[in-house]
Amino acid sequence: MKRILLVLAIALAAGLCAFALMRSHRHADAPPGTLLESMPELVWLQKELDLSDSQFKKVSTLHAAYLPECTAMCERIAEAHERLDTVSYGEMQVTPELKTAIADHARIHAECQERMLEHLYETARILDADQAERYLEVMLPYALDFSHSEPEDVHVR
């Protein structure tokens, strides 16, 4: 079961990496003023949470500033995963190199997860209490690797 959860977490991280990479490339080529068109996730956020213009501007600015950092983190996760994958084959035992790759992968994943949570909480602080609760209810499962759970199965504390 733990192996399945690890595989799901890695798949989620890889998917987020790919999304962030594609998003950052599209964002870099976009002319000024097309933030909403280049980041459709902001449309969901604006509609779902009924954001004021002021809130939307602040959230959009935070989101745009976080994308390059997210892309870099996703690249680090992908590299660590590739290294882990590479060193795990060819030996019939857990080698010191494999132990290092496992530890590096876990450390990088934890750093990225911590930064993602910081970003989510920073965004939530812009919102009113009801909006923040809804935002975190939807977003925390992704940051906490509960991708296998439906949002209603996750209890926000």
N, C-alpha and C positions, 0 to 999 in steps of 0.2 A: 504494500500500500504506500509506504514511504517513497519507494522508487517511482511509482506512478505519479505521486504528487510532485516529486522532483522533476520528472519529465514534463509534467504540465507546467510547472513554474518556468522551466527552461524554455519551453515552447512559447509561453506567454511573453517572456523577456525577449526572445528572438522576434516575435511578432511585433512587439512594441518598438524594438530596434528598427525593424524594416519600415514600420509606419513612420517613425520619427525621421529616419533618413530620407524617405520619400517626401515627407512633409517639409523638411528643412530645405531640400533642393527646390521644391516648388515655391516655398516662401522666399528664397533668395532671388529667384527670377521674377517674382511678382512685382509689378509697379506699386508705388505708394498708394495707399487708399483702398487696397483690395484685401485687407486682413481678413474680413469676414468670408470672402469668396475663397481665399486660400486655406482657411482653417474651418471647415464645416462643423467641427466639434463645437465651435463657439456658437453656431446657430442653435444647436441642441441646448446648450447651456443657457443661452439668452431666452429661448422659448420655455424650456422646462422650469426654469427658476424665476421667470418673469423679472429679469434684471432691469433696473433703471438704466438710463443712458450713462450715468456716472459710474455705476457698478460695472456695466459692460466694458466701458473704456478701461477701467482699472484691471479687470480680469483679463481682458485682451492683451494689455501691456505685459502683465505677469506671464501669461501663457506664451506670448511671442519671445519674451526674454528667456523663458525656461527651455524652449525647443532646442536650441543649440547644445545646451547642457545635457538635455535628455538624449540627444543624438550621440554625443560623446560617451555618455554612460552606456548606452546600448552597444556602441562599438566595443567598449571595454568588456562588457558581458559576452558579446559574441566571440571576441578574441580569447577570453578565458575559457569559454565553452569549447572552442575549437582545440585549444591546447589540452584541455581535459580529455576530450575525445581522442586526440592523437596519442597521448601518452598512456591511455588505458588499454590500447591494443598492442599486441606484440609481446607482452609479458604475461606470465601466468601467476603473477603475485602482485601485491601492492608494494610498489617500489618507492624509494624516497622521492623520486621525481613525481610520481603519481600523487603521493601525499601532499607535496607542495602544490601541485595543480589543483587538487581538491580544495585545499585551504585558500589558495588565491581566488578560485572561483567563488567560494562562499564569502570571502571578504569583499570582493568586488560587488557581488550581488547585494550584500548587506549595506554597503555604502550607497549604492544606487537606490535601494529601497528606502533608506533613511532620507535621502535627498528628495525622493518623490513624495514621501509623507510630509516633509517640510513644505514642499510646494503646495500640496493639497491643503494643509492647514493655513498657509499664508493666503491662499485663495479664499478659503472659508471665512477668514477674518474680514474680508471685504463685504461679505453677505450678511443679511439679517439672520436672526436665529433660525427661523423656519427654512430659509434658503440654504443655510449652511448645513443644517441637519440633513436635508434632502441630497445636497451635493455630496456630503461625506458618505451617506448611505449607499449612493451609487458608486462612488469612486474608491472608497477604502478597500472593498474586496479585491480590486485590481492591484492596488499597491501592496496588499497583504497576501497576495497569491491565493486568494480564494476563488480563482477563475472557474473552478468546477462547481461552485455554489450559485444558486439563484440569489439575487439581492434580498428576497424576502427570507431566505434561510440564514442570512448573516445578521447578527445582532450588533447594532451600533451602540456603543456605550457612551 
